[in-house]
Every structure is written in structure tokens, then in C-alpha cells.
Amino acid sequence: MATQPLTTSSGMPVSDDENSLSFGPRGPLALQDHHLLEKLAHFNRERIPERVVHARGSGAYGMFTLTKSLKDFTLANFLQNKGEQTELFLRFSTVAGEQGSSDMIRDPRGFAVKFYTKEGNYDVVGNNTPVFFLRDPLKFPDFIHSQKRCPMRNVTNPDAVWDFWAHNPQSLHQITILFSDRGIPKSFRHMNGYGSHTFSFWNTKSERFWFKWHFKTNQGIQCLTNEEAGEIVKHRPWAAQEDLFDSIESSEYPSWTVYVQIMPEQEAQRNPWTFDLTKVWSHKDYPLIEVGKLELNKNPDNYFAEVEQSAMSPSNFVPGIGASPDKMLQARLFAYPDAHRYRLGANYNTLDVNRPQAGAINTYQRDGQMCPYQTGKKNYGTYDNSTFDGKDHPSSDVIYKEPPMRLSSEALDRFDHLEGNDDYIQAANLFKVMTENQKQQLGSNIAGALSGAREDIQERMLIHFDRVNEVYGKLVKNELGKQ
């Protein structure tokens, strides 16, 4: 007799997992073979919808250690006391590829951290670049459609990729980063992470500050050329995931030094780029402040349960940290939880990897698929300030109130996000600090990808590169053979 009997999902021991119930060795199967039916039915339902973006991911658990108190800026509990440690889960990903695609391609990398704080989960859902292709979320579905397979041929279409970018020069800063020598990280361990968006702190005095997250790798930046990545993909298409798992398994724990940039609230009015996701803040005006160390030290036990079902959302805040008027962030506050409810169901936060470790979770949300609990002791005591449960029912508290956000008065309208924006200056600044070798790689990488697009699309794109910097445009032209 087995010490651990095989059972059905309801707990019934299974007598035979090798042979179906049938009328003789060559006879038909019996419908009453409930073990066979359960096994096949569950198998048909093993897959869930993959993420539209960031589908290909890897993850690990770790620890954040605060090395500098931020109590002057925020009342967030996990940022108060030097030496405070907070457990976390970090998911890396590529952006455009499907779940089964390679993680060694030229693509931005997702860098999403879930901090299991004493006040609930706080998520920083960013990338390995400090900027993004867009500043207005209305264009995001169109952008992703341009990067995905075309609906007719079901293959990626260089015409769509570059035509979209040619019509949206706001993407030039991110394009310049993506096609630079840093466009293909050697591994997830050898790249930086960024919150990318502008967020807000507030302290016990109800003073607000704008801030940005930076996670600088302690392994050093290491990247691959197109040729190096191509050779790896031939034999190890998932080399980045293997590297992350194997390094942790061998106790070579990857780590990042954590920094913030902080801006006083009132300065946002004179800084046109405060909430623009296509721009960075000057490090001279807002220097990096070192605040902690992030280390990964534990691999998941089950990829599907812990990585595929991990649900990060920029709307997961804790008291003392909040959003900003960044339009892309505002849209993500809705889009990410909406995607999780679609993929995982309304109770996705009750899954182990997503469940807060802050103690009792007191919510008046009810029911839904896979609901593991019943809120409230009585059926009618399920709303704030009810009179049925006496003092036992959970209630909101004004001490967690966010201070008013002071912004200039504006009329509600569809504002032209291009008006008053210079979409070339930060790409030009980045190009100027590149070495000659880096500039040459940039021109070669862009030309290699752009060469697959139609001639007229190439010409429209070259106009933008010229506007960034004449040398930039000339490099790409030369690589394309357009003298």
C-alpha cells in the first residue's frame, strides 16, 4: 500500500491510474469512469488566457532592506526605519512576445516588484528602461497591435511596427534605448529596473512629494549583440529564465541597489516633464538618493502557481504612497486589475503569491468564482457602518486619508499631448553621450530592423532620426545603403 495514496480532487483514493474502465480489453469505455473524466476535463482547462503584454515571464522571491529612512517624505510603514526588511516577489518579463517565445530578444524587459508590507501589498510595476514609447494611454492598444502578429498572415509585420513609430515621434527616446547596445540584456540579473512613472509620497504633515524608483543592478550591466543573442536563442531560447533560476539555486543571489528621485510638490508646475512617461528627470536637479537593497534568494516551487498567476498592479498602494497625474499610470490603475480579473477571476488576490501578508484582510467584497471565504459573520452584515455586527465589523478610518493633490485648474478636454512637447531633445541628449562604438551599434541595429519595412515608411522614419541629430540620421541611412 502506498504511503501517499493517489486521490481525485475530492480526496477519493484512486485504485488504478494506468487503465481506463472499459467493457473488456477491446471494448468501449464506461461513462461512469469518473477518474478518467475528471482527468481529461481538468487537462482541457489547464491553460488560462496569457497576458496580452509581458506574457513571457520569470520570477523569484526575495527581501528588501531599507538602508535610509524616508520618514520625512512618506508615512509608508516599510520605509520608516533603517534596517527594516520586507519580503517581496519580483517578476521579470519581455513585452511583445507570447508565453512560449524566447526571453533573449531585443525588447524592453518588465521589472515588477510586489512588496509584502505590514500594511498590505505594494507593487512597483515597471521596466528595465526609465521611459516608455507613449505618454497617452489611448494609443496603447494600437501600439501593441502594431508589435504583435498581423491578423491576416499571423506573423509580425515590420511595416506596422515602423509605421506606428513614424507617426509617433514621442517614441524616439525609447527607440534609441531599445536599439542601443543595451537593447538585449545578457540576463535578468544584469539589467536595471525602474518604476518609470512618477508617483507620490506624503508624510505625517500631509506634505506631498513626487518621486521615481530606480533599481540598479549590483551584478553590473551586461548586454548582448544581435549576433550573440541569435546564437544563444538557437540552443537556449529561455536562457534568461535558466540563468535566474540556476543562480539562485546555487546561492548566487542577485541584488539591486534601490534609489529614489524626489521632487517637492510645487516644483511640478515649472517642470513640463514631471508626469511625462517619455521623459526622464535630470539627475542634476533631482539626484538619486540611495534607500535600500533588493535581493532575490528563493525560487518558486511551481511556475504556474507563482509566476504565471502572480498579479502585479500599479494600483496596489499603501498609506503614504499614491499615484500622480501621469496619464499612462492613470490608465494602468484600471487596466492591470481588470486584466487579472479576466485571467484569474475576481478573487485573484487570495492566491498564495498575491495574498497580502499583513494579517487579516477585511473587505466587503463578496462571492465570485473560486471564493475561498465568506466575509462577515452574518449574511446581512456586509457593508461599512452597518448596525448589525456591533463594533466587530471592519470600518474605514480617516487616518489613512491621502492629502489633496494640488494641481493647476484645467477644463476637462481632450488635450493635444503633442502640443508643447519636444519629442526629440531627450533622444538627442542620450545620443550625444554615447561613444562612437555605441552610436555605430545603434545605427546598425535600427537599420537591421527598419530594412524590413516599406520604402516610404523608412523615409518617414529617417526624417525623425535626422531631427534628433543629423549624425544619428546619417548613421541609419548609411547602414540602409541610402547615401
Buried (B, 14 or more C-beta within 10 A) or exposed (E): EEEEEEEEEEEEEEEEEEEEEEEEEEEEEEEEBEBBEBBEEEEEEEEEEBBBBBBBBBBBBBBBBBBBBBBEBBBBBBBBEEEBEBBBBBBBBBBBBEEEBBBBBBBBBBBBBBBBBEBBBBBBBBBBBBBBBBBBBEBBEEBBBBBBBEEEEEEBBBBBBBBBBBBBBBBBBBBBBBBBBBBBBBBBBBBBBBBBBBBBBBBEEEBBBBBBBBBBBBBEBEBBBBEEBEEBBEEBBBBBBBBBBEBBEEEEBBBBBBBBBBBEBEEBEEBEBBBBBBBBBEEEEBEBBEBBBBBBEBBBEEBEEBBBBBBBBBBBBBBBBBBBBBBBBBBBBEBBBEBBBEBBBBBBBBBEBBBBEBEEBEEEEEEEEEBEEEBBEEEEBBEEEBEBBEEEBBEEEEEEEBBEEEEEEEEEEEEEBEEEBEBBBBBBBBBEEBEEEBBBBBBBBBBBBBEBBEEEBBEBBBEBBBBBBEBBBBBBBBBBEBE
